Amino acid sequence: MVYGKFIKRINRFEAYVELNGEKTLVHVPNTGRCKEIFVPGANVILEVRDRQGRKTPYELAFAYKGKRLISIDSQVPNKVVLESIKMGLIEEFKGYQIVEKEKTFMNSKFDIKLTKEGEICYLEVKGVTLEIEGVAKFPDAPTERGKKHIKELVKVKEYGMRAAVIFLIQMDDIKYFIPNDEQDPEFGGFLREAVNLGVEAYAYTCNVGENYVFLKDRVEVVL
């Protein structure tokens, strides 16, 4: 892990960070806006991933928002949820004998597919990095992809299978989760309609340290 201070974001995937007194290019593994996190002078933590073909060996992994440490990497939520289900740590998804990732149903690909004795559950995972006064919100920008996934989960339910979405909040000390109607009212509308039609919605916080992220507590989803 390498420590630095955020300077500015160049585009969706790149930013400049002050590292050892020098302006250094880093990769940003999160396409969300993260405007309230990526502010000049914010303390950030980088991972070194020096592979051939990369423009920079530095990956922006964590950022401090004041004293709150937030996991930035958008690949982390899927990994945390998948491993937590396999370890039996998520009560709502215990007992499934087969746990698979990135499985297709009709024309849709979902993050996780669970199977037990003929019962099938398709699960979509959404990483959450936006927090306002202790309340987690998703999305932090309009999301066509997010709306598409919610509508596709409704189709899963219509075919008699279990369908669920987990909002993995990539930080701790959260009161509850709500859809971010200010940024994308359509997403909130689709989510509320989906839940009314039987799609399950859960939100979990994470125990985040400077070199780890673990599943922590379930918090209420307020619709």
C-alpha positions as CSV (number, residue, x, y, z in Angstrom):
1,M,0.0,0.0,0.0
2,V,1.2,3.5,-0.9
3,Y,-0.1,6.7,0.6
4,G,-0.7,9.9,-1.3
5,K,-2.9,13.1,-1.6
6,F,-5.5,13.5,-4.3
7,I,-4.9,16.3,-6.8
8,K,-7.5,16.0,-9.5
9,R,-9.4,13.5,-11.7
10,I,-8.5,13.7,-15.4
11,N,-11.2,11.4,-16.8
12,R,-13.3,8.4,-15.7
13,F,-10.3,6.1,-15.3
14,E,-7.3,8.4,-14.4
15,A,-6.4,10.9,-11.8
16,Y,-3.3,12.7,-10.5
17,V,-2.1,12.0,-6.9
18,E,0.7,13.6,-5.0
19,L,3.1,10.8,-4.2
20,N,6.4,11.6,-2.4
21,G,6.0,15.2,-3.4
22,E,5.5,14.4,-7.1
23,K,2.4,14.6,-9.3
24,T,1.8,10.9,-10.3
25,L,-0.7,9.4,-12.6
26,V,-3.0,6.7,-11.1
27,H,-5.7,4.4,-12.3
28,V,-9.2,5.0,-10.9
29,P,-11.1,1.7,-10.8
30,N,-14.5,3.4,-10.4
31,T,-16.5,5.1,-13.1
32,G,-18.9,6.8,-10.6
33,R,-18.5,10.5,-10.1
34,C,-17.3,10.3,-6.4
35,K,-17.2,14.1,-6.4
36,E,-17.6,14.3,-2.6
37,I,-14.6,11.9,-2.2
38,F,-12.2,13.0,-4.9
39,V,-11.4,16.4,-3.6
40,P,-8.0,18.1,-3.7
41,G,-5.9,17.2,-0.7
42,A,-7.9,14.1,0.2
43,N,-5.8,11.3,1.7
44,V,-5.8,8.3,-0.6
45,I,-4.3,4.8,-0.5
46,L,-2.9,3.2,-3.7
47,E,-2.2,-0.4,-4.5
48,V,0.9,-1.2,-6.7
49,R,-0.1,-3.4,-9.6
50,D,2.9,-3.3,-11.9
51,R,1.9,-5.3,-15.0
52,Q,3.0,-5.1,-18.6
53,G,0.9,-2.7,-20.7
54,R,-0.3,-0.5,-17.8
55,K,0.1,3.3,-18.1
56,T,0.7,3.4,-14.4
57,P,1.4,0.8,-11.7
58,Y,-0.8,2.7,-9.2
59,E,-4.4,1.8,-8.5
60,L,-6.5,4.1,-6.3
61,A,-7.9,1.6,-3.8
62,F,-9.1,3.7,-0.8
63,A,-9.8,7.3,0.0
64,Y,-10.5,9.2,3.2
65,K,-13.6,11.4,3.4
66,G,-12.6,13.3,6.5
67,K,-12.0,10.4,9.0
68,R,-14.2,8.0,7.1
69,L,-12.3,5.4,5.0
70,I,-14.0,4.4,1.8
71,S,-13.2,1.5,-0.6
72,I,-13.1,2.9,-4.1
73,D,-12.5,-0.2,-6.3
74,S,-15.7,-1.1,-8.1
75,Q,-14.6,-4.8,-8.4
76,V,-14.5,-5.2,-4.6
77,P,-18.3,-5.5,-4.0
78,N,-18.8,-8.6,-6.2
79,K,-15.8,-10.3,-4.6
80,V,-16.9,-9.5,-1.0
81,V,-20.5,-10.6,-1.6
82,L,-19.5,-13.8,-3.4
83,E,-17.0,-14.9,-0.7
84,S,-19.4,-14.0,2.1
85,I,-22.1,-16.2,0.5
86,K,-19.7,-19.1,0.1
87,M,-18.7,-18.7,3.8
88,G,-22.4,-18.6,4.9
89,L,-22.1,-15.0,6.3
90,I,-25.2,-13.6,4.6
91,E,-28.3,-15.0,6.4
92,E,-30.6,-14.4,3.4
93,F,-28.5,-16.6,1.1
94,K,-27.5,-19.5,3.3
95,G,-27.9,-23.1,2.2
96,Y,-27.3,-22.8,-1.5
97,Q,-25.1,-25.7,-2.7
98,I,-23.9,-24.1,-5.9
99,V,-22.6,-20.5,-6.0
100,E,-21.6,-19.2,-9.4
101,K,-20.5,-15.8,-10.7
102,E,-21.4,-14.0,-13.9
103,K,-24.1,-16.4,-15.1
104,T,-26.6,-15.7,-18.0
105,F,-30.4,-15.9,-17.9
106,M,-32.0,-15.3,-21.3
107,N,-30.3,-12.1,-22.6
108,S,-29.1,-11.0,-19.2
109,K,-25.9,-11.6,-17.3
110,F,-26.1,-11.4,-13.5
111,D,-23.3,-11.2,-10.9
112,I,-24.2,-14.3,-9.0
113,K,-26.4,-17.4,-9.5
114,L,-27.3,-19.5,-6.5
115,T,-28.8,-23.0,-6.8
116,K,-30.2,-25.5,-4.2
117,E,-32.4,-28.5,-4.8
118,G,-33.9,-27.0,-8.0
119,E,-34.4,-23.5,-6.5
120,I,-32.5,-20.8,-8.4
121,C,-31.7,-17.3,-7.3
122,Y,-30.1,-14.6,-9.5
123,L,-28.4,-11.8,-7.6
124,E,-27.1,-8.5,-8.7
125,V,-24.5,-6.5,-6.6
126,K,-24.2,-2.7,-6.6
127,G,-21.3,-1.0,-4.9
128,V,-22.1,2.1,-3.0
129,T,-19.6,4.9,-2.3
130,L,-22.0,7.9,-1.8
131,E,-22.7,8.9,1.8
132,I,-24.5,12.0,3.0
133,E,-24.9,12.6,6.8
134,G,-24.6,8.9,7.5
135,V,-27.0,7.8,4.8
136,A,-25.8,5.7,1.9
137,K,-27.3,6.4,-1.6
138,F,-27.1,4.8,-5.0
139,P,-26.4,5.8,-7.7
140,D,-24.2,8.9,-7.6
141,A,-24.9,9.6,-11.2
142,P,-27.7,8.5,-13.7
143,T,-27.3,4.9,-14.5
144,E,-28.8,3.2,-17.5
145,R,-27.0,0.0,-16.7
146,G,-28.4,0.0,-13.1
147,K,-32.0,0.5,-14.4
148,K,-31.5,-2.3,-16.9
149,H,-30.4,-4.7,-14.2
150,I,-33.4,-4.0,-12.0
151,K,-35.8,-4.5,-14.9
152,E,-34.1,-7.8,-15.7
153,L,-34.4,-9.0,-12.1
154,V,-38.2,-8.5,-12.5
155,K,-38.1,-10.8,-15.5
156,V,-36.3,-13.5,-13.3
157,K,-39.1,-13.2,-10.8
158,E,-41.8,-13.5,-13.5
159,Y,-40.2,-16.9,-14.4
160,G,-40.8,-18.1,-10.9
161,M,-37.2,-17.8,-9.6
162,R,-35.8,-15.8,-6.8
163,A,-34.3,-12.4,-7.7
164,A,-32.4,-10.0,-5.4
165,V,-30.1,-7.0,-5.4
166,I,-27.5,-6.3,-2.7
167,F,-26.2,-2.7,-2.3
168,L,-22.8,-3.2,-0.8
169,I,-21.8,0.0,1.0
170,Q,-18.1,0.3,0.8
171,M,-17.7,1.9,4.2
172,D,-18.9,1.6,7.8
173,D,-21.1,3.6,10.2
174,I,-24.2,4.0,8.0
175,K,-27.7,4.6,9.3
176,Y,-29.6,3.2,6.3
177,F,-29.7,3.0,2.5
178,I,-32.0,4.9,0.1
179,P,-32.1,5.2,-3.7
180,N,-30.7,8.5,-4.9
181,D,-33.8,10.1,-6.4
182,E,-32.0,13.4,-6.8
183,Q,-29.5,12.0,-9.3
184,D,-31.7,9.3,-10.9
185,P,-35.4,9.3,-10.0
186,E,-36.1,6.6,-12.6
187,F,-33.8,4.2,-10.9
188,G,-35.6,4.7,-7.6
189,G,-38.9,4.2,-9.3
190,F,-37.8,1.0,-10.9
191,L,-36.4,-0.3,-7.6
192,R,-39.6,0.4,-5.7
193,E,-41.7,-1.2,-8.4
194,A,-39.4,-4.2,-8.5
195,V,-39.6,-4.7,-4.8
196,N,-43.4,-4.5,-5.0
197,L,-43.2,-7.3,-7.6
198,G,-41.2,-9.6,-5.3
199,V,-37.5,-8.6,-6.0
200,E,-35.6,-8.6,-2.8
201,A,-33.4,-5.6,-1.9
202,Y,-30.7,-5.7,0.8
203,A,-27.9,-3.3,1.9
204,Y,-24.8,-4.2,3.9
205,T,-22.0,-2.1,5.2
206,C,-18.3,-3.1,5.2
207,N,-15.5,-3.2,7.7
208,V,-12.9,-1.2,5.8
209,G,-9.2,-1.0,6.8
210,E,-6.3,0.3,4.9
211,N,-5.6,-3.1,3.3
212,Y,-8.8,-5.0,3.7
213,V,-12.6,-5.0,3.1
214,F,-15.0,-7.4,4.9
215,L,-18.8,-7.7,5.0
216,K,-20.1,-6.2,8.2
217,D,-23.7,-5.2,9.0
218,R,-27.1,-5.3,7.2
219,V,-28.8,-1.9,7.2
220,E,-32.3,-1.0,6.3
221,V,-33.3,-0.3,2.7
222,V,-35.7,2.7,2.9
223,L,-37.9,3.0,-0.2
